[in-house]
Structure formats: structure tokens, C-alpha cells
Amino acid sequence: MRHNIITISAAIATILLLPSCRKPAAEEMVSPDITGEWKLESAESLGGNAVVKASETVEVSVYVAFEEDGTFELYQRLDERRFKRYDGTWTLEGKILSGLYDGKKSTPWASPYAISIEDGGNALVMSCMSTNQAGQQDPSAQHHESSRYVRTSIPKSVREEAY
């Protein structure tokens, strides 16, 4: 009996002396401030700033506004002459951004994004993250296609022209 108590005591002491899991540094836990208005500066997936449709060159242009209340407005002109408007809600957990488009039913974004703020808060880099077959974020997956946004106001003309 005494031998068991000594063995158990030694096991507990060993466990207590083992290093614990590393706690994330404070800067790893704090979500960056992405609120404000942004314009797409570059995107790996686009391969350029213009597309040709029906022999007409259309400038690719994307603006997004992230509001403090967790809503967003997205204005994009990808292969059309006019901007198209989308809205919905966004959440930021640490440095992972995800969201839902509003409409008849809330539709999740195609994937979550790993984000970082650069250039003293004037640039937002969003890297598309892989998801597994069940649609869950795959933390072991590498980041794909990055987009870089610069902080700027959304022009009134963009808001007015959007449908």
C-alpha cells in the first residue's frame, strides 16, 4: 500500500513538472481591427485588373465595408459593366474571418480567410483557407490565393450604380 502511494505521488509530481501547453501570445489572440472601407488592390486569383467580355475590356474592381456591428457591404465588378452589391454579416475569431451573405437564406462565404493588417493599418491581406469535405475549416491546410485591400472610401458613384 505504501509503495502505491509513493508511486502515485511520484506520478503526480512528474505531471506537474512537465511543461504545459503553450498559451498563445496576447497578439495572437487579439483580432485585428478590420472595420472601415477597403478597395481591392491585387488578387492572385484574378491575374490582372481587367477582363475582356464581348470584345470589351472591363476593369475588375471590388470595394468592401466592414461595419462595427458585424455587417458588411460588398460592391464588385468582375465581368460586368456595373457593380453588383452584396451584404451580410461577418465574424472575426482571432485572425480568421468568415461571413454569411444575406438573402432568402444566409449563405456562407465560399471559405474563411486568414487575415493580417499591414502598412500601419492601411492594408488588409486576406488569404483563402481550405476547408475539409464536411465544409469545416481545416487548420492543417495551407493558405491559398491572397487578396490585398487598401483602406479607402467607397465612392458615392459605386454605391449609386450598384444593383
C-alpha positions as CSV (number, residue, x, y, z in Angstrom):
1,M,0.0,0.0,0.0
2,R,2.8,2.4,0.9
3,H,4.5,1.5,-2.4
4,N,1.4,2.5,-4.3
5,I,1.1,5.9,-2.5
6,I,4.7,6.6,-3.3
7,T,4.3,5.6,-7.0
8,I,1.1,7.7,-7.3
9,S,2.8,10.7,-5.6
10,A,5.8,10.4,-7.9
11,A,3.5,10.3,-11.0
12,I,1.6,13.4,-9.9
13,A,4.8,15.3,-9.2
14,T,6.1,14.3,-12.7
15,I,3.0,15.5,-14.4
16,L,3.1,18.8,-12.5
17,L,6.7,19.4,-13.5
18,L,6.1,18.7,-17.2
19,P,5.7,21.9,-19.3
20,S,2.1,22.8,-20.1
21,C,0.7,23.6,-23.5
22,R,2.0,26.9,-24.7
23,K,-0.5,29.7,-24.3
24,P,-0.9,31.9,-27.3
25,A,0.8,35.3,-27.1
26,A,-1.5,38.2,-26.5
27,E,-1.0,39.5,-30.0
28,E,-2.0,36.1,-31.4
29,M,-5.4,36.2,-29.6
30,V,-6.3,39.8,-30.4
31,S,-8.4,40.2,-33.5
32,P,-7.1,42.9,-35.8
33,D,-9.4,45.9,-36.5
34,I,-10.8,45.5,-40.0
35,T,-13.7,47.9,-39.6
36,G,-13.8,50.5,-42.3
37,E,-13.9,50.7,-46.1
38,W,-11.4,48.9,-48.4
39,K,-10.6,48.6,-52.1
40,L,-9.1,45.5,-53.7
41,E,-5.6,46.4,-54.8
42,S,-4.5,43.0,-56.1
43,A,-5.7,39.4,-56.1
44,E,-3.8,36.2,-57.1
45,S,-7.0,34.6,-58.4
46,L,-7.7,37.5,-60.9
47,G,-4.3,37.5,-62.6
48,G,-4.8,41.2,-63.6
49,N,-7.1,44.2,-63.1
50,A,-9.3,43.7,-66.2
51,V,-11.2,41.1,-68.1
52,V,-12.4,41.0,-71.7
53,K,-16.1,40.3,-72.2
54,A,-17.7,40.5,-75.7
55,S,-14.6,42.3,-77.0
56,E,-14.9,44.9,-74.3
57,T,-12.4,45.4,-71.5
58,V,-14.0,45.7,-68.1
59,E,-11.9,46.9,-65.2
60,V,-12.1,44.5,-62.2
61,S,-13.0,46.5,-59.1
62,V,-14.0,45.4,-55.6
63,Y,-14.9,47.5,-52.6
64,V,-15.9,46.2,-49.2
65,A,-17.1,48.0,-46.0
66,F,-16.8,46.1,-42.7
67,E,-19.1,47.8,-40.1
68,E,-18.5,47.7,-36.3
69,D,-21.9,46.0,-35.8
70,G,-20.7,42.9,-37.7
71,T,-22.4,43.7,-41.1
72,F,-20.7,44.2,-44.4
73,E,-21.4,45.7,-47.8
74,L,-19.5,44.3,-50.9
75,Y,-19.5,46.0,-54.3
76,Q,-17.9,44.2,-57.1
77,R,-17.5,44.5,-60.8
78,L,-15.8,41.3,-62.1
79,D,-17.1,40.7,-65.6
80,E,-19.9,43.3,-66.0
81,R,-20.1,47.0,-66.7
82,R,-21.9,47.7,-63.4
83,F,-21.1,47.0,-59.8
84,K,-23.1,44.3,-58.0
85,R,-23.9,44.8,-54.3
86,Y,-23.9,42.1,-51.7
87,D,-24.4,42.4,-47.9
88,G,-24.4,40.2,-44.9
89,T,-22.6,39.6,-41.6
90,W,-19.0,38.9,-40.7
91,T,-17.2,37.4,-37.7
92,L,-13.6,37.5,-36.8
93,E,-12.2,34.9,-34.4
94,G,-8.5,35.7,-33.8
95,K,-7.3,36.2,-37.3
96,I,-9.9,34.1,-39.1
97,L,-12.6,36.0,-41.0
98,S,-15.8,34.3,-42.1
99,G,-19.2,35.5,-43.1
100,L,-22.7,35.0,-44.4
101,Y,-24.4,36.6,-47.3
102,D,-27.9,37.8,-46.6
103,G,-30.8,37.0,-48.9
104,K,-33.6,34.4,-48.9
105,K,-31.4,32.4,-46.6
106,S,-28.0,33.2,-45.2
107,T,-25.3,31.6,-47.4
108,P,-21.8,31.2,-46.0
109,W,-18.9,32.6,-47.9
110,A,-17.0,30.1,-50.1
111,S,-14.3,29.8,-47.4
112,P,-12.9,31.5,-44.3
113,Y,-9.9,33.8,-44.7
114,A,-6.7,34.2,-42.7
115,I,-6.2,37.9,-42.4
116,S,-3.4,40.3,-41.5
117,I,-3.2,44.1,-41.3
118,E,-0.1,45.7,-42.8
119,D,1.3,49.1,-43.6
120,G,0.2,50.7,-40.3
121,G,-3.4,49.6,-40.7
122,N,-3.8,50.8,-44.3
123,A,-3.6,47.3,-46.0
124,L,-5.7,44.2,-45.3
125,V,-4.4,40.9,-46.7
126,M,-6.9,38.1,-46.9
127,S,-5.8,34.5,-47.7
128,C,-8.4,32.0,-48.6
129,M,-8.3,29.0,-46.3
130,S,-9.1,25.4,-47.3
131,T,-12.0,23.5,-45.9
132,N,-12.4,19.8,-45.5
133,Q,-15.1,17.7,-47.2
134,A,-17.6,18.5,-44.5
135,G,-17.1,22.2,-45.1
136,Q,-15.2,22.7,-41.9
137,Q,-12.1,24.9,-41.6
138,D,-9.0,22.7,-41.9
139,P,-6.4,24.2,-39.6
140,S,-3.7,21.9,-41.1
141,A,-4.4,23.2,-44.6
142,Q,-2.2,25.8,-46.2
143,H,-3.5,29.2,-47.2
144,H,-4.3,29.7,-50.8
145,E,-4.9,32.7,-53.0
146,S,-4.3,36.0,-51.3
147,S,-6.0,39.3,-51.9
148,R,-4.7,42.7,-50.8
149,Y,-7.0,45.6,-50.0
150,V,-6.1,49.2,-49.2
151,R,-8.1,51.4,-46.9
152,T,-10.1,53.9,-48.9
153,S,-13.7,55.3,-49.0
154,I,-16.2,53.7,-51.3
155,P,-17.1,56.2,-53.9
156,K,-20.6,57.5,-53.9
157,S,-20.9,56.6,-57.7
158,V,-20.1,53.0,-56.9
159,R,-22.9,52.8,-54.3
160,E,-25.4,54.6,-56.6
161,E,-24.6,52.4,-59.7
162,A,-24.7,49.1,-57.9
163,Y,-27.7,46.8,-58.3
